[in-house]
Amino acid sequence: MRDWWQDLTDLVLPAECGGCGRPRAVLCAACRTAVSGTAPRRVRPAPEPAGLPPVHAAARYADEVRAVLLAHKERGALALSRPLGEALAGAALAGLRAAGEPRRDRDGGDGPVLLVPVPSARRAVRARGHDPARRIAYAAAGELRRTGVPVRVLPALRQRRAVADQSGLGARQRLANLSDALAVAPGCGRLLRGGRVVLVDDLMTTGASLAEAARAVRAARTGPDGGSSDSGPALVYLGETWERRGEQRNGPDRRSTGRRPRRPPGRAVAGGADEIVDAVCAAVVAAPPDAFELHRN
C-alpha cells in the first residue's frame, strides 16, 4: 500500500526540484529565489539587433535558472510553469513601469495589457508536446491579475515560413534566419492596437526572436487595416483557448510613451539617435549574465 501511494505521489508531484534535484519539490526555496528572488532588470544583448524593444529579465541564465528552464521546456516539467510565470510577471511589470504603466482596473486606461508570446517552431511544439513561452505567458497573466493589472494573453504571432534550428547559430545568423519569419494572425491587428503590448518569452539570448516579433507587431499596429497580409488561418494549439475570443477594440492607439510628444508607433529620431517610440516592450524569465551590463561602451 505504501509503495502504491508513493507511485501515485510521483505522478502528482515531481520526484526532484527542477533546478537542483532536491527531492519532493516542484522548485525548492533556494532555486525559487534564483529564478525570481531579485528585482527584474533591463537587459541588452551585444550586439543589440535593430528594432529590439526594451527588454526586462527576472534572472541570469546560469546554473539553477538554466536547469529550471530546460526542465520545463525540454523535459516536460509542466508544474514549473507557475513559478516561471511568476518570474515573467515580475519582468513584465518592470517593463510596464519603466514605460509609465500599468494603469490598474480602477484607473481606467486604454485597454488591457496584452501578453504576446514569441511562438516556438511547429516542429518543436510537436516534439515537446507544448509551447513553453505560451504556457508561461498564461501563468504570468494570472499572477498579474492578482496584482490588479488588466491583462490578456494574445497568441497573435505565428511563423509564416520554416526557420532553421537556432541553437548553433550566431547573432547575425539568427537575425538572417528569422528575418520576416513572423506574422500576425488575421484579425489580431485590431486587438493589438487596443492595448499595451508586452512580448514574452522564456529566454533572450541574441534578441533576434524578440526583434522579429516586435517588427511583426509594429507592422500590424500601423498597417492600414491593423492586420496581417497573410490570409491563412490563425494557429491555435490543442488544449488552450484564446481569452475572451472575438472581443475587439477598434480605434487608434491613444497611449504615448514616457513624456515625449505623442507619436505613431514606429521609428523616430530623438536626440540624434534612431530609436523605437511605441507601446511595445518585452519581458523574459532569463537572459545571459552579460546582458545585464547596461553601461557597455
VOPAGU-2260 file (C-alpha; in pm, 1 decimal, decimal comma):
REM VOPAGU-2260
SITE   aa  ch    i         X         Y         Z
SITE  MET   A    0       0,0       0,0       0,0
SITE  ARG   A    1     283,9     237,2      84,7
SITE  ASP   A    2     454,1     165,0    -249,8
SITE  TRP   A    3     127,2     230,2    -435,9
SITE  TRP   A    4      82,7     564,4    -257,9
SITE  GLN   A    5     443,7     659,0    -337,3
SITE  ASP   A    6     392,3     587,0    -707,2
SITE  LEU   A    7      74,0     795,7    -710,8
SITE  THR   A    8     252,6    1083,9    -537,2
SITE  ASP   A    9     526,4    1073,6    -800,3
SITE  LEU   A   10     262,3    1125,7   -1069,5
SITE  VAL   A   11     130,4    1436,9    -896,5
SITE  LEU   A   12     449,0    1585,9    -752,2
SITE  PRO   A   13     788,9    1582,9    -920,4
SITE  ALA   A   14    1049,0    1348,4    -778,9
SITE  GLU   A   15    1300,8    1628,9    -761,2
SITE  CYS   A   16    1339,5    2006,3    -781,4
SITE  GLY   A   17    1366,6    2131,3   -1137,7
SITE  GLY   A   18    1671,4    2337,9   -1050,3
SITE  CYS   A   19    1894,0    2144,5    -811,1
SITE  GLY   A   20    1739,3    1797,5    -792,2
SITE  ARG   A   21    1633,8    1808,0    -427,4
SITE  PRO   A   22    1353,8    1555,7    -365,9
SITE  ARG   A   23     983,4    1626,9    -329,4
SITE  ALA   A   24     967,3    1983,7    -457,0
SITE  VAL   A   25     846,8    2148,0    -776,7
SITE  LEU   A   26    1103,4    2417,3    -706,6
SITE  CYS   A   27    1290,3    2438,4    -377,1
SITE  ALA   A   28    1319,1    2766,1    -187,8
SITE  ALA   A   29    1676,6    2828,3    -298,0
SITE  CYS   A   30    1601,0    2771,9    -667,2
SITE  ARG   A   31    1283,3    2979,3    -645,9
SITE  THR   A   32    1495,4    3264,8    -511,0
SITE  ALA   A   33    1739,0    3220,5    -800,5
SITE  VAL   A   34    1453,8    3243,2   -1052,7
SITE  SER   A   35    1251,7    3529,3    -905,8
SITE  GLY   A   36    1416,2    3644,3    -585,0
SITE  THR   A   37    1574,5    3961,0    -722,3
SITE  ALA   A   38    1424,6    4266,7    -888,6
SITE  PRO   A   39    1392,7    4231,1   -1267,9
SITE  ARG   A   40    1643,6    4433,6   -1467,1
SITE  ARG   A   41    1665,2    4590,7   -1810,5
SITE  VAL   A   42    1881,3    4372,5   -2034,5
SITE  ARG   A   43    2056,6    4430,3   -2366,8
SITE  PRO   A   44    2237,4    4175,6   -2583,3
SITE  ALA   A   45    2565,0    4261,7   -2753,0
SITE  PRO   A   46    2536,2    4333,3   -3037,1
SITE  GLU   A   47    2183,9    4470,5   -2995,5
SITE  PRO   A   48    1966,2    4398,2   -3300,6
SITE  ALA   A   49    1786,4    4684,8   -3468,6
SITE  GLY   A   50    1424,3    4717,2   -3360,2
SITE  LEU   A   51    1466,8    4536,4   -3029,0
SITE  PRO   A   52    1216,3    4684,3   -2779,2
SITE  PRO   A   53    1313,5    4747,1   -2415,8
SITE  VAL   A   54    1356,5    4405,1   -2252,1
SITE  HIS   A   55    1338,9    4320,3   -1880,8
SITE  ALA   A   56    1453,7    3987,8   -1737,4
SITE  ALA   A   57    1391,4    3828,7   -1400,0
SITE  ALA   A   58    1711,3    3624,4   -1367,5
SITE  ARG   A   59    2052,4    3547,1   -1512,0
SITE  TYR   A   60    2060,5    3240,0   -1735,3
SITE  ALA   A   61    2304,7    3021,1   -1543,7
SITE  ASP   A   62    2320,6    2727,5   -1302,2
SITE  GLU   A   63    1982,5    2655,7   -1137,7
SITE  VAL   A   64    1791,7    2900,2   -1358,2
SITE  ARG   A   65    1921,1    2730,1   -1671,2
SITE  ALA   A   66    1828,2    2389,5   -1528,8
SITE  VAL   A   67    1474,3    2504,6   -1445,5
SITE  LEU   A   68    1410,2    2647,7   -1792,1
SITE  LEU   A   69    1542,4    2334,3   -1962,0
SITE  ALA   A   70    1336,6    2108,8   -1734,5
SITE  HIS   A   71    1020,5    2298,9   -1827,7
SITE  LYS   A   72    1098,1    2331,2   -2197,4
SITE  GLU   A   73    1265,8    2004,6   -2287,6
SITE  ARG   A   74    1169,4    1754,9   -2017,3
SITE  GLY   A   75     802,5    1844,7   -1978,5
SITE  ALA   A   76     815,7    1955,4   -1614,2
SITE  LEU   A   77     493,5    2149,7   -1660,2
SITE  ALA   A   78     447,6    2218,0   -1288,4
SITE  LEU   A   79     733,4    2466,0   -1325,5
SITE  SER   A   80     515,3    2691,7   -1541,1
SITE  ARG   A   81     367,7    2858,2   -1233,2
SITE  PRO   A   82     693,6    2974,3   -1067,4
SITE  LEU   A   83     832,5    3066,3   -1409,0
SITE  GLY   A   84     512,5    3260,1   -1478,3
SITE  GLU   A   85     555,9    3448,8   -1151,9
SITE  ALA   A   86     907,6    3546,9   -1257,7
SITE  LEU   A   87     784,8    3651,7   -1603,1
SITE  ALA   A   88     505,5    3858,5   -1445,9
SITE  GLY   A   89     763,4    4049,6   -1243,2
SITE  ALA   A   90     968,5    4122,6   -1555,1
SITE  ALA   A   91     658,4    4234,4   -1747,3
SITE  LEU   A   92     553,9    4463,2   -1463,2
SITE  ALA   A   93     902,8    4615,9   -1452,6
SITE  GLY   A   94     883,9    4688,3   -1824,5
SITE  LEU   A   95     540,7    4846,1   -1796,1
SITE  ARG   A   96     650,1    5062,2   -1503,9
SITE  ALA   A   97     956,4    5177,6   -1696,8
SITE  ALA   A   98     718,3    5293,9   -1970,2
SITE  GLY   A   99     493,4    5471,8   -1721,8
SITE  GLU   A  100     246,9    5184,2   -1693,7
SITE  PRO   A  101      38,6    4994,8   -1594,5
SITE  ARG   A  102    -293,1    5152,6   -1510,0
SITE  ARG   A  103    -495,5    4946,9   -1266,8
SITE  ASP   A  104    -853,5    4841,2   -1332,0
SITE  ARG   A  105    -991,3    5119,8   -1113,4
SITE  ASP   A  106    -798,3    5387,2   -1305,4
SITE  GLY   A  107    -940,0    5310,4   -1645,9
SITE  GLY   A  108    -697,4    5335,1   -1937,9
SITE  ASP   A  109    -653,8    5244,5   -2299,9
SITE  GLY   A  110    -732,8    4876,1   -2272,1
SITE  PRO   A  111    -572,8    4569,7   -2120,5
SITE  VAL   A  112    -207,8    4479,1   -2121,3
SITE  LEU   A  113    -157,1    4220,9   -2395,4
SITE  LEU   A  114      99,6    3947,1   -2333,4
SITE  VAL   A  115     206,3    3826,0   -2677,8
SITE  PRO   A  116     419,0    3508,0   -2665,5
SITE  VAL   A  117     700,7    3456,4   -2913,3
SITE  PRO   A  118     591,9    3134,6   -3088,5
SITE  SER   A  119     802,9    2820,3   -3099,6
SITE  ALA   A  120     859,4    2639,6   -3428,6
SITE  ARG   A  121     577,0    2399,4   -3502,8
SITE  ARG   A  122     809,9    2100,4   -3513,0
SITE  ALA   A  123     942,9    2196,1   -3168,3
SITE  VAL   A  124     590,2    2219,9   -3029,0
SITE  ARG   A  125     510,5    1875,7   -3168,1
SITE  ALA   A  126     828,8    1727,2   -3022,5
SITE  ARG   A  127     784,4    1883,4   -2678,4
SITE  GLY   A  128     408,1    1848,0   -2658,5
SITE  HIS   A  129     363,1    2211,5   -2555,3
SITE  ASP   A  130     470,2    2567,3   -2632,8
SITE  PRO   A  131     682,0    2679,6   -2332,3
SITE  ALA   A  132     654,4    3055,3   -2381,5
SITE  ARG   A  133     280,7    3039,3   -2432,7
SITE  ARG   A  134     227,3    2824,6   -2123,7
SITE  ILE   A  135     437,2    3058,6   -1908,4
SITE  ALA   A  136     250,8    3359,0   -2050,6
SITE  TYR   A  137     -80,5    3225,4   -1920,0
SITE  ALA   A  138      73,2    3168,9   -1576,3
SITE  ALA   A  139     214,5    3523,2   -1580,4
SITE  ALA   A  140    -125,3    3666,2   -1675,0
SITE  GLY   A  141    -283,6    3502,1   -1371,3
SITE  GLU   A  142     -17,4    3649,5   -1146,2
SITE  LEU   A  143     -59,2    3999,0   -1293,8
SITE  ARG   A  144    -436,5    3985,6   -1249,9
SITE  ARG   A  145    -384,7    3910,3    -882,3
SITE  THR   A  146    -195,5    4239,9    -855,2
SITE  GLY   A  147    -480,1    4428,5   -1022,6
SITE  VAL   A  148    -330,2    4466,3   -1370,0
SITE  PRO   A  149    -586,5    4420,0   -1651,0
SITE  VAL   A  150    -413,6    4169,4   -1876,5
SITE  ARG   A  151    -490,0    3922,3   -2151,8
SITE  VAL   A  152    -278,2    3666,5   -2335,0
SITE  LEU   A  153    -299,0    3716,1   -2710,3
SITE  PRO   A  154    -118,4    3443,0   -2911,2
SITE  ALA   A  155    -116,9    3668,8   -3216,7
SITE  LEU   A  156     215,1    3566,9   -3371,2
SITE  ARG   A  157     285,7    3267,5   -3589,3
SITE  GLN   A  158     568,1    3152,3   -3811,8
SITE  ARG   A  159     484,9    3205,2   -4176,4
SITE  ARG   A  160     788,4    3018,9   -4308,9
SITE  ALA   A  161    1022,0    2748,4   -4187,7
SITE  VAL   A  162    1330,9    2856,3   -3994,7
SITE  ALA   A  163    1646,5    2665,1   -3907,1
SITE  ASP   A  164    1729,5    2547,2   -3556,2
SITE  GLN   A  165    1876,3    2849,3   -3378,8
SITE  SER   A  166    2094,5    2660,8   -3129,7
SITE  GLY   A  167    2408,5    2654,1   -3343,9
SITE  LEU   A  168    2373,6    3000,0   -3498,7
SITE  GLY   A  169    2549,7    3324,4   -3409,3
SITE  ALA   A  170    2385,1    3664,3   -3363,8
SITE  ARG   A  171    2397,3    3766,3   -3732,0
SITE  GLN   A  172    2292,9    3420,5   -3848,7
SITE  ARG   A  173    1994,0    3425,7   -3614,8
SITE  LEU   A  174    1884,5    3763,8   -3747,1
SITE  ALA   A  175    1906,2    3636,6   -4104,8
SITE  ASN   A  176    1730,5    3312,2   -4012,7
SITE  LEU   A  177    1436,2    3496,2   -3854,7
SITE  SER   A  178    1413,6    3790,1   -4095,2
SITE  ASP   A  179    1047,7    3838,6   -4192,5
SITE  ALA   A  180     966,6    3495,7   -4044,7
SITE  LEU   A  181     678,5    3600,4   -3817,4
SITE  ALA   A  182     336,5    3739,3   -3898,9
SITE  VAL   A  183      33,5    3849,8   -3701,9
SITE  ALA   A  184    -267,6    3625,9   -3748,7
SITE  PRO   A  185    -558,8    3782,1   -3939,2
SITE  GLY   A  186    -797,1    3969,3   -3710,3
SITE  CYS   A  187    -539,2    4023,9   -3435,5
SITE  GLY   A  188    -412,0    4358,2   -3563,3
SITE  ARG   A  189    -710,6    4548,3   -3422,6
SITE  LEU   A  190    -667,1    4378,0   -3086,9
SITE  LEU   A  191    -301,0    4478,1   -3082,6
SITE  ARG   A  192    -398,5    4838,0   -3147,5
SITE  GLY   A  193    -629,3    4837,6   -2848,6
SITE  GLY   A  194    -378,5    4754,3   -2575,1
SITE  ARG   A  195     -24,9    4788,6   -2444,9
SITE  VAL   A  196     182,1    4501,9   -2581,9
SITE  VAL   A  197     441,2    4305,1   -2386,0
SITE  LEU   A  198     624,3    4046,8   -2595,9
SITE  VAL   A  199     709,6    3749,9   -2373,8
SITE  ASP   A  200     949,1    3456,5   -2396,9
SITE  ASP   A  201    1125,3    3226,3   -2154,7
SITE  LEU   A  202    1477,4    3325,3   -2263,6
SITE  MET   A  203    1655,4    3601,3   -2454,2
SITE  THR   A  204    1998,7    3524,1   -2597,4
SITE  THR   A  205    2082,5    3740,6   -2901,0
SITE  GLY   A  206    1747,7    3923,0   -2906,3
SITE  ALA   A  207    1678,4    3816,2   -3266,0
SITE  SER   A  208    1344,8    3648,3   -3186,1
SITE  LEU   A  209    1214,5    3944,5   -2987,6
SITE  ALA   A  210    1328,3    4193,0   -3254,4
SITE  GLU   A  211    1146,1    3997,1   -3525,1
SITE  ALA   A  212     835,6    3964,7   -3306,5
SITE  ALA   A  213     841,3    4340,6   -3245,2
SITE  ARG   A  214     868,9    4407,7   -3619,0
SITE  ALA   A  215     562,6    4194,6   -3690,2
SITE  VAL   A  216     359,8    4355,8   -3411,2
SITE  ARG   A  217     455,8    4710,5   -3514,7
SITE  ALA   A  218     361,4    4635,1   -3874,1
SITE  ALA   A  219      18,8    4515,8   -3759,6
SITE  ARG   A  220     -33,3    4815,3   -3529,4
SITE  THR   A  221      49,9    5066,9   -3802,3
SITE  GLY   A  222     -95,4    4885,5   -4105,5
SITE  PRO   A  223    -394,1    5028,3   -4291,8
SITE  ASP   A  224    -627,3    4755,2   -4168,7
SITE  GLY   A  225    -448,4    4660,6   -3847,4
SITE  GLY   A  226    -398,6    4306,4   -3968,3
SITE  SER   A  227    -159,2    4075,0   -4142,6
SITE  SER   A  228    -128,0    4047,1   -4516,4
SITE  ASP   A  229    -114,1    3670,4   -4474,3
SITE  SER   A  230    -459,3    3524,9   -4528,3
SITE  GLY   A  231    -405,1    3184,7   -4363,5
SITE  PRO   A  232    -590,3    3074,0   -4050,4
SITE  ALA   A  233    -462,2    3160,8   -3703,1
SITE  LEU   A  234    -255,5    2891,3   -3533,2
SITE  VAL   A  235    -420,2    2751,1   -3220,4
SITE  TYR   A  236    -273,8    2466,9   -3014,0
SITE  LEU   A  237    -490,1    2194,9   -2864,4
SITE  GLY   A  238    -579,6    2237,8   -2500,2
SITE  GLU   A  239    -552,6    2616,3   -2499,3
SITE  THR   A  240    -809,0    2878,9   -2587,5
SITE  TRP   A  241    -790,0    3246,4   -2669,3
SITE  GLU   A  242    -910,0    3458,4   -2379,3
SITE  ARG   A  243   -1237,4    3634,9   -2449,1
SITE  ARG   A  244   -1206,5    3540,3   -2814,6
SITE  GLY   A  245   -1379,8    3768,9   -3057,6
SITE  GLU   A  246   -1368,3    4074,9   -2835,8
SITE  GLN   A  247   -1204,2    4354,6   -3031,9
SITE  ARG   A  248   -1100,7    4710,8   -2967,8
SITE  ASN   A  249   -1114,6    4924,6   -3278,8
SITE  GLY   A  250    -983,8    5277,6   -3280,6
SITE  PRO   A  251    -634,3    5421,1   -3265,4
SITE  ASP   A  252    -364,1    5358,5   -3009,0
SITE  ARG   A  253    -403,6    5651,7   -2768,7
SITE  ARG   A  254    -108,5    5578,9   -2547,1
SITE  SER   A  255     200,8    5797,6   -2556,9
SITE  THR   A  256     533,8    5672,8   -2426,3
SITE  GLY   A  257     700,7    5849,5   -2135,9
SITE  ARG   A  258     688,2    6230,5   -2156,5
SITE  ARG   A  259     763,1    6258,8   -2525,0
SITE  PRO   A  260     511,0    6414,8   -2762,7
SITE  ARG   A  261     260,8    6167,9   -2896,1
SITE  ARG   A  262     393,0    5982,9   -3199,7
SITE  PRO   A  263     264,9    5698,8   -3412,6
SITE  PRO   A  264     431,9    5363,5   -3345,2
SITE  GLY   A  265     748,8    5318,9   -3545,7
SITE  ARG   A  266    1092,3    5476,2   -3574,2
SITE  ALA   A  267    1159,0    5832,3   -3472,1
SITE  VAL   A  268    1475,3    6038,1   -3439,5
SITE  ALA   A  269    1533,9    6169,0   -3087,3
SITE  GLY   A  270    1849,9    6331,0   -2960,9
SITE  GLY   A  271    2035,6    6238,5   -3277,8
SITE  ALA   A  272    1975,5    5865,1   -3228,2
SITE  ASP   A  273    1738,1    5642,3   -3416,5
SITE  GLU   A  274    1509,8    5479,6   -3161,3
SITE  ILE   A  275    1182,5    5293,4   -3132,1
SITE  VAL   A  276     896,7    5503,5   -2992,8
SITE  ASP   A  277     587,3    5289,6   -2946,0
SITE  ALA   A  278     379,5    5094,9   -2695,7
SITE  VAL   A  279     573,3    4769,1   -2725,0
SITE  CYS   A  280     812,1    4629,2   -2465,0
SITE  ALA   A  281     935,9    4278,0   -2385,6
SITE  ALA   A  282     984,0    4053,4   -2084,3
SITE  VAL   A  283    1168,1    3724,5   -2036,8
SITE  VAL   A  284    1237,6    3493,6   -1747,8
SITE  ALA   A  285    1613,2    3489,4   -1809,5
SITE  ALA   A  286    1893,0    3643,1   -2013,8
SITE  PRO   A  287    2268,4    3581,8   -2030,5
SITE  PRO   A  288    2462,7    3736,9   -1740,1
SITE  ASP   A  289    2646,9    3984,1   -1965,2
SITE  ALA   A  290    2312,6    4118,8   -2095,4
SITE  PHE   A  291    2256,9    4273,3   -1750,6
SITE  GLU   A  292    2552,2    4507,7   -1803,4
SITE  LEU   A  293    2372,9    4822,8   -1915,1
SITE  HIS   A  294    2666,7    5061,3   -1936,6
SITE  ARG   A  295    2871,1    4899,5   -2209,6
SITE  ASN   A  296    3060,9    5124,2   -2446,2
